[in-house]
C-alpha cells in the first residue's frame, strides 16, 4: 500500500477514519470533539497550502 506524500491528505484520511470509528463503535474520548476539530482544521489548512 502506498502512503501519500501529501500531508494534508494524510491528516484528512486519519480524520475520516477516526470519525467513522468513533461513530460506529460509540467510543467516548475525553475532548474528542476538540481533537476532531483540530484535525479537521489542520487537514484543511495543509490542503489549502498544498503541503
SULWO-V912432 format. One record per residue. PSI is psi as a letter, one per 30 degrees, with the letter a starting at -180 (999 if undefined). Layout:
BEGIN
PSI
PSI
END
This chain:
BEGIN
k
k
k
k
f
j
e
e
e
e
e
e
e
e
e
e
e
e
e
e
e
e
e
e
f
h
k
j
k
k
g
e
e
e
e
e
e
e
e
e
e
e
e
e
e
e
e
e
f
h
999
END
